[in-house]
Amino acid sequence: MYQRNKRKTEVDAQQKKSRISLNLFQGRQFFRLAETDHSAMGDQSKNLVKRGDSDLSCRSKKLGYILSNEGKQEQGRNERFSGHDPSAVARALRESHEASGEGEDFSSELQIQEFIKWIGNCGEPEIIGYWESLTEISNNTAEHLVRYDVNAHRAIKKTLAGNYGFILNGNDEHEGSSLLEYLDRLALQNELFGDDIRVIGGFPLESSLALFSKPTAPVLTSQPFRDGASDQREIPTEDEIECYMSSKGFVPLKDKFYGWWNEEKRILVVDAKPDNFVFTREGIVPIDLQIKKM
């Protein structure tokens, strides 16, 4: 789990904040993050970009913020990377493809092309700078690199090059998800389990070293960071997970990989193993399940 690494991240972040300096440039105030290794935002803070679900084209809009102190800078920073509802992003990609007149075939390659067009309007250099400014807390998952935003108290996830996670196919075998399947999965996580996963943006094409894999444009997402109830109690038991999933209308599928089925909603969940849940003070919270509407 990420909790233990997060504590070191918080210390690092406090040290980083102490290095923030205020500069004057042509009579106008702006902030420069004086990083030891690199500048996370540069002078981009002069032109903040407002992003929201009502403006999925991500066209730049100057905000009337006067960054007169560090607190307002962090407020602006958090708003810039608050992200979009995954279902709204998926809908935007589908509508853009439909408007292109390229036919009904929306292949994985075309999905990535539409996504690249979308992120091209989303301040891509700023997103890369934001990602690079964060401290890594996990690089050993099968689907994501994970970093931590101490100010927003959120896990920031970047899909690994070459895939968008995995999904169970009709032969009960795991296979790589398409971009839209990945976005639909995130939207279902929000809908079914009350999560708040947001799509911040994406990256240019990256290739994986895996055999036969194709280049992908990694997706950057944000998810509330879930603190464990204690250092000794972070992961629920399988019995506790069974009670939780049953309360959500799911029944166990013994022949699937930690699989659950909701007949009413026709939704399949797999990989619901203890490592993909957190036992919090408020109860059990799923954080990374493979979900598919059948």
N, C-alpha and C positions, 0 to 999 in steps of 0.2 A: 504494500500500500504506500501511499504518498505522504502520510502524515509526518513520519520522522524526518524525511528530507525537507519537508516544508518548514520545519522549525529553523533549520540552518538558513533557508531562503529568507525568512523574515529578518534574521540578523544581518544578512548581506544587504537586504533592501534598506535597512536603517542606515547602514554605512554609506550606501549609494546616495540616499537622500541628503546626507550631510555634505555631499560634494556638489549639490545643486547651487549654482551661482547665478546672480542677477546681472544682466548686461544692459547697457544703453546703446542703442544704435539709431543714429539720425533722429535723436529726440524722442524715439518711440521705445517703449519697454517691450522686451521679450525675454524669454527664458532660454538658457542653453544648459542642457544636461552635460556637465563636465565629467564624462565617464573616464575611467582609467584606460580602458581598451578602445572604446569607440563612443561616438555620440549617437544615442538612441534615436533622437528626434531631430537634431540639428536645428536650423532656423524655421522648420516647418510649423512651429508653434505660432508664427505670425499669421498663418492662414489655416485656421482650424477648419476641418471638414465635418459638416453635420451629416451623420448617417442615420437613417431610420427606415422602417418598413414602408413608410409612405413615399420614400424616394429611393427605390431599389436600383435606379440607374447610378446612384452614388455620385451625382454631379456635385462639384465643389460649391459650397455656399459659405461665404465669410460670415463668421459669427461676431456679434458685438461684444466679445469678451475683452475685458482689460485684465491682463494677467498680472495683477498687482501683488500677489503673494503666492507662496508655494501651494497653499490649499486650493486656490482657484486654478492653478496649473494642473493639479491632479484631477480636479473636477472635469476640466476640459479634456484631459487625457482619457479619463474613463468614458466620457460621452463619445469620444471619437471611436473607441473600440468596443462599444456596447453591442454591436452586431445586429443581425437580422434573424427573424424567425426562419428556421430551416424550411418550413412548408412554403413560406413566401418566396424564398430563393428558388426552390424547386419549381414553383408555379411560374416564376419569371423566366426560367430557362426554357420551360415547355412552351410558354407563350412566344418567346423570341424565336424558337425553332419553327413553330407553326406559322409565324409571320414571315419567315424567310422563304416559304414556299418550296422547301426541299423535300417535301413528301412526308409520309407518316413514319418512315424508318428513322428513329432517333437512336442511333447506335451509340455505343460507349465513346467512340472517337468524336462524334458530333456533340455529345453532351459536354465533353471536355472543351471543345472549341467554343461552345456557347458560354461555358463558365469562364474561360479565359477572356472573352469579350466583356463579361460582367465584371471581373476583377480588374480589368484594365481601366475601368472608370472609378475604381475604389481607392485610389491613392496607394497603389502597390508598394512604392518605396517606403511609405510610412508604415505599412503593415509589416514589412520585412524588418524595419528598424525596431518596431515594437516587439516583435518576436525575439530579436537578438538581444533586447534589453532585459529579458526575463531569465531567471535562473532555472536550469533543468532540474526536475525532480524525479523523472523516470524516462528511461530510454530502452526498457526491456519488455515492452508490450508488443503484441503481434500486429497492432494496427496504428498506434500513435507514438509520437514523441510528446512528452507532457512537461509543461513548465507552469510556474505559479506567479500570478499577479497579486502581490501582497496588498496593493491598494484596493483592488476590487474583491479580494478574497475569492478568486476564481481560478480553476484549473484551465490552462490554455493548451489546446491539443492541436497538433499538426499531423495529418495523415501521412503515413510512410509512403515514400516514392514507390510507384508500381502498383498500388491498390488503394481501394477505398473501404478497407475492412473486408469482412467475409459474410457470407449468407448461406443458408441451407438450400440446396437445389431440390428438384423433384425426385432425385435418386437418393435423398438423405445424405448427400455429400457436401462438404464445405467447398465453396468456390468464391472467387473474388467478386465483390459487389461492384456494380456500376456506380457512377457518381450520383445518379438520381436515386438508386436504391439506398445509398448511404444517407442522402438528405431525407428521404422518406423515413428511414429508420430513426434518425434523430427526431423528426417530427412526432413519430409514434412514441418515442421515449418521453417527450414532453407531454403528450396527450394522455398516455396511460398512467404515468407515474408522477405527474406533477413536476417534472424537471423544468429547467430553464436553460436549455442548450441554445446557443446563438451562433450564427455563422458570421465571423468577423470579416473574412475575405479569403484570399488564396495566394498562391505563389506561381511563378513561371514553371514550365514543364521540368520535371525531374525524372531521371531514369533510375531504376533499381538494378542491382547486380543479380537479382534472381533470374533464373533461366526462363525464357519465353515471356517475361513481363514487358509491358509496354509503358512508355513514359506517361506520367499523370501530372496534373496540376494540383498539388496538395491543398487541402482545405484546412483553414485555421478556424477553430471553434472555441467557444468559451462556455464553461459549465461551472455552476456553484461548487466551491470546494466544501466537501463534507468532512467535518471533524469527527473523529471517533469518540465514543463516549469516554474512553480513557486509553492510556497507553496499553493497558492489558486487555482492552475490549474494543477492538476496532472492526472485527469481522464476525458476522452472525453465523450461527450454526445452520446446518442443512434443515433441521427441524423448524427453526425460526423462519427460514426462507420459505419453507413449504406453507407455513401458516400465513405468511405475508402474501404469497402469490395466490393462494386460495381465496384470500379476502378480496383480491382483485378480479375474481371470476375465472382463474386459470386452474386447469387440472394437469397433473404431472404426466409426462410421456416417458415411460421408462426406457423405450427403445431409442430415444433421441439423446443428444449430448446435452445433459442438464436441460431437457426440453419441457416446455409448458404450452398448453393449448387453451385458447378462449373460443368456445364454440359460437357464442353470441356475436362476437366481433370478428370471428374468422381470422384470428391473429396467432401466429406461431412465435414463440420466444425460445431461443436456445442460448447455450453458454451462460445459463443462470447459476453459475457456481459461486461459492462463498466469496472468492476474491473479487467478484464483480458487484459486490454489495458493501455498504458501510453500516455498521451498527452505531448510530448516533444517539444522543440524549433524547431526541424526539422519536426514535424508532429506526426501523430498517429502511435504507434508501438504496435503490439500484443505481449504479453509475455507468455501466457499460455493457448493455445487453444487446444481443443480435435479435432484431425484431423484424417480422415480415407479415404483411397482410396478404392472406391467401385468396 
